[in-house]
Amino acid sequence: MRIKRTIVVLGLITITWSLVLYFTLLYRPIYSETSVNVNRQIVILEQGISEQFKKNNDMINNAQKLLEIKKKGDHGQRQIPKEALNVKIPVLVFACNRVTINKCLDRLIQYRPDPDQFPIIVSQDCNHDETRDVIEKYGNQVSLIQQPDQSDIQVPPKEKKFKGYFKIARHYGWALNQMFFNFNFSTVIIVEDDLEVSSDFFEYFLGTYPLLVKDSSLWCISAWNDNGKEGLVNMNRPDLLYRTDFFPGLGWMLTKSLWLELYTKWPRAYWDDWIRDPQQRKGRSCIRPEISRTRTFGKTGVSNGMFFEKHLKFIKLNEEFVPFTKMNLTYLLKENYDRSFVKDVYQSPVVNYQDLREGRIDYNSPVRITYRNRDEYKIITKKLGLMDDFKSGVPRTAYRGIVTFYYKEKMVHLAPNVNWKGYDVSWS
């Protein structure tokens, strides 16, 4: 409608401007001493009218083209088949002894478009009465299941202080078995009790769901950007999504087919690092957003607040609703993404990270910083405020070794040489 109104307004402006010129010429008193001056003025006015008509026609044609593109995007290129819009995707919330779980549940319930399509199931470990009381106050808005195995876990003496990670892995294994084998869901979104979600959290997962089902090179959709601090993301592009070889977690979606592959060898502890191992990942990727659709408020926990004060509390939560189900997201399919994204990265001009930090880059286009080894990568990321660690040799948010972020309103690709040979697990 906005584009149509623009076309009408431009047309009216053209007609009005032409009439003004016409009557100005018709009734304007001639003060020139000769007819030559009159003829010259007429020629100048005719040229002005002709040029203005051409400009206005170009503006109208451009507006019409925009309208056609918009119509095509809304209808001809709709990403989501009708049947996919009706798929039931439960949200599994992992809980233990955090009574502030209400912050998580309140947002999930507030933004949930359809309780039948997105049932919320809370799986509680720890037998913590106060937390259970908070959950039960939600009545039939959520379902509660409880991990029955509360027995102590035997761990190696050196890992005694990490016993919590063993309990978490046990809880994850039990709860996902319930979701896929007992309740027989085909897809699940996993959330932890210290996560707050954005207004388009459900829209994001529903819009990307067909990609996960269609593209066998994908094994998860994540709502999290590990480098999603406000100064490192483009706040004007909440619609932008990427592929990543790094498993982000922190609000993620998986399918039953993946769980069938993993559950028989599920680890006793450190499940998230285990899932990042090449033997599990098998070269597959996840989708992640430019701006995170989740934000953690859990400073204390099993990890004792690791990264929270320096990094996690600065992650920006998306504030603008993006209609992902009405967008064409096929650019994220591997065959399309590898052809366009990687080409664009290695065609971008190479710059020095020091020049970037000091604002000495004149390019308006995206730029590239090259790293050649682990130490060089860590120096650059620390200087620019990115997370500098590796898991199984993969840097956070990386795709084919490329870490993309924004710095001083400029897209930057931190990339290995074009002849990159793959991730080196010794970099971890």
N, C-alpha and C positions, 0 to 999 in steps of 0.2 A: 504494500500500500504506500509506503514511504517513497519508493522509487517512482510509482505511478504519479503521485502528487508532484514529485520533482519534474517529471516530463511535462505535466500540465503547466506548472509555474514557468518553466523555461519557454514554453510556447507562448504564453501570455506576455512574457517579457519581450520576446522577439517582436510580436505584433505591436505592442505599445511603443517600443523604441522606434520601430519603423514609421509609425504614424506621427510620432513627435518630430522625427526628422523631415517627414514629408511636409507637414504644415509649417514647420520652421522655414523650410525652403520656399514654400508657396507664398507666405505672407511676410517674409522678411524684407524690410525696406532696403533698397539698393543704394549704397552711398558711393559705389565705385564711379569713377569718372568715365570709364569706357566699358563697352560690352565684353572686352577681352577679360577683364577682371571678373565679370559676372560668370562668363563661361568657365573660367578657371575654378571658381567657387563651386559651380555645379558639378564639375568633374571630380573635385575633391570629395564633395558630399556623396556622389554616386559611388566612388571607390570605398568610402567609409561604410555606406550601407551594405555594399557587396561583401566587404570583409566581415562585418558584424553578422550578416546572414550566415556566412560560412562558419563562423565560430559557434553561433547558436545551433546550427544544424549538427555540428560535430558534438556539441554538448548533449543534444537530444539523442543522437545515435549512440553515444557512450552510455547514457542512462538506460536506453532500450536494451543494450547489450547486458548491462548489469541486471536488469529485470529478467532477461532470458536465463542468465546464469543462476540467479536466485531460484527461478522456477525449476530449473533442471536439478539444482541441489536439493530442493524440497521434495521433488517427485522422482525424476528420472534416475537420480543417483542415491536414493535412500539406502543407507547401509543395512538397516535392520529388516529382515523378513518378518511378516506378521506373526508367524509361529514363535519366533525368537522373543518377541515382545511379551509373550504370554508364559514364558518359561518360569518355573518356580525356583528361586534361588534363596535358600535360607542364609541368615547371618548367624554364624556360630561365635558367641562371645565367651572367651576363656576368662574365668574368674577364680579367685582364691580367697584372699583375706583383705581385699581393698574395698572399704565401705563407700569410697568415692566412685564406685561403679555407676552410681546414678548419673554422673556427668556424661558417661558414655551412653547409657541407655536412653537418657532424655533426648539426646541429639538423634540417635537412631530412630526413635519413635516419632520425633518431630518431623524429620525429613523423609520418612518412609512413605512412598506414594500409595502402596497397597499392602496391607497386612497379610493378605492371602498369598500374594506373589513373593513377598519377602518376610517370611516368618522369622522371628528372633528367638534363638535358642541359646540359653546361657548354660554353659557347662562349668560346674563349680567343683574345685578340688579343695582340700584343706579342712573341710568341716567347720568352717568359721561361721558361727551362729549369727553374728551381727551382719555379716555380708549377705547371708542367706535371707535375713529379715528384710534387708533393703530390696533384694531381688523379688521377693514374694509380694511386696507392696504394689508391684506393677500388675498383679492379677493376670488376666488372660491376654495382656498385651505382649507378654513374653512367656516362653516355656522354660522350665528349669529341669536340668538333669544333673545328677551328682556322681562324681567319680567314686565307685564303690571301694576301690583298693586304697586304703589309707595305711597300709603296712609300711614299716620302715624299709629303706632301700640300702643295701650293702654297697658301699663304694670303696675304691682303693684309698688307703690312708692319705696319699698325697692330694686326693681330690675331695677330702671330707668337707672342706669349706664350700665346695661347689655342689653339694647334695641337692640344692634347689633345682639345678639344671636337670638332674636325673628325674626329679618329680615332675617337672614341666614336660619332659619328653614322654614320660609314662602317661600323663594326662592327655597330651595331644594324640597319642596313638589310640587311647581308649575312645576319646570323643569323636575322632574322625571315623573310627570303625562304626560308632553309633550312627553317625550321619549318613554314611554310604551303605552300610550293610543292614542296619536295623530300620532306619527311616527310609532308606533306599532313594536318597536324593542323588541327582546326577551332577550337581555343581554346588559348591559351598563357598561363601565369603567368610574369611576368618578375621576376627577382630579381637583384640585383647582389652581387658577392662580399664586400661589407662589411656585409651584413645578417644579423641573427639573427632567427629566427622563433619565434612562440609555439606552444604545444602544440596549439592549435585552428586553426592557420594553414590547414591543408587543409580542415578542417570549415567554416571561414569561406567559402572560395572555392567549395566544393561547394554550400553552402547558398544562396549568392547567385547562383550560375551561372544558374538559371532566370530570374532577373530580367533579367540581361544579355541573354539570348536573346529574352525576351518583349517587353521595353520598348525601343522604338526610340529613346526619348529618353535612354537610357543608352548610354555608349560605353566605360565601364571600371568595374571593381571595384578599389578600392585598399585595401590593408591599413594605410594610414598616416593618422594625424591630425596635421596640421601644428602644431596647438596642443595636442598630447597630453602636455604635462608633467603630472606628478603632481598639482600644485595646481590644474590647470585641467580635470581630468576627474572624472567621478563613478565612483569606484572600486567602487561598489556596483552599477553597471549595465554590466558588460562585454558584455551582450547588445544594447546600444543602437546602432543604426546610423542614418546620415543620408544624404541626397542632398547633393551639393556641385557647384557649377559650376566649382570650381577643380580642375585636374588634379593630384592629389597625387604619383603615381608611387610609388617606394620600396616595391615589392612590389605588382604590379598585373596584372590579367587583361584581355586583349582577345581579340576574335574575328577569324577570317579575313576576314569581311566588312568589318571596319574596315580591316584591312591592305590589302585590295584597293582601298580608297578612298585610302589614304595613300601606298602604296609608290612610285607613279609620280612623286610630287612630293616625296619624302623630302628633307629639307634637308641641306646640306653640314655644318652645325654647329648647336649649341644646339637639338637636337631637342625637348627638353622644353618650352622656351619657345615653340618653333614650334608644338607641338601644342596649346598653350593659346591660340593666336591665334584670333580669331572665325571666320576663314575655314576653319579646321580643326574647331574645336569645334562650330560651327553650332548653338549653343544647347543642346547636349547636356550631360549631367551624369554624375557618377560616384557610386558608393556608397562611403562611408568609415565607419570605426568610431569609437565613442566612445573606446575604448582601442586603441592601435595593436597590430597583429599582427606588426609588424616593428620592429626597432631597429637603428640603424647604429652600428658600432664603428669606422668608417673616418674617423679624424680627418684623415689626410693623403690627398691625391688630386689630381685635376685642379683642383678648386675651391680647393685650398690651405686646407682646413678652414673655409671660409666657414660661419658660423652654428654650427659644431660646439660651441665652448666656451660660447657664450652660450645656445644653445638645444638643438641636436640631442642632445647627450649627456644631457639631462634628460628626453627622451621616455620615457614609461612603457610597458613591454612587458606585454601582458596575461598574467596568471598563472592565470586561472580558465577551465577548458574550458567552452565554451558549445556546446550541441548545435544548431547552426543548421539542420541538415538536418531537424530535428524541429519547427521553429518556423514559424509563419505569418508570412512576411515581405512579404506583399502590401501592407502599409501603405507600402512604399517605392516602389511603382509611382506614376508621376507623377500620374495622375488622383486617387489616394487621398491622396498626400502633399501635393499643392498645396492640397487642400481642407481637410485637418486641420491640418497643421503651420503653414501660413501664417496660418490663422485663429487658432490658439492663440497664435502670436507676437504678433499685433496686438490680441489681447484681454488680454494680460498688462499689468500696471501699469507705467507709466514711472517710472524712478528716475534719480537722479544718480549718475554713476560715483564721485564723491567719497564719497557716502554709502555706496555699496557697499564701497569700499576700507576705510572706517572702521567698518564693521559696524553701520550705523545703519538697516538695512532690516529691517522687522518682518514682511514678507510671507513666508508659507510657500510660496506658489506661485512659479512662474518669473516673472522680471521682465525688463523691456526698457529698454535704454539707446538713445537715438536719436542718430544722427550725421547731419549735413546736408551735409558736404563732406569732401574728402580730408584737409585739415589737421586737422579735428576728429576724424576717424577715427584718424589716426596718433597724436594726443595721447592719446586714450583707450586705444588698444591698448598703447602704451608704458607707460602708468601701470599697466595691469592685467597686463602681462607676456606679452601676445599678440604674435605676429609681425605686423609692421605694413606689410609690403610688398604690392605688387600685381603681377599679371602680366596684361597685356592688360586692365587696369582691374578685374580680379577679385581681391578680398581672399582670402587663404588660408582655406580651409574654407567660404567663403560659398555660400549658396544664395539666389537672388533678393536678393542683397545682405546677407543675414542671416548673421551669424557667431554660432554657438551654442557656449557653453562653460560650465564650472562655476567658481564663485568662492566660496570659503568655504562650500562644500557647498550652493550655491544655483545653479539653472540660470539662465543669463543669455543673453538674445538682444541682441546688438549689431546694431541694425537701422536701415535708412534709413526715411524717412517712408513712410506707407502708399501714397502715390501715386508710388512709385518708378518711374522711367522706363527703367531698364536700366543696364548697366555703361558707364562712360565710360573709353575706352582712354587718355585723356590723364592719368588718375590714376596711370598706371604711371611 
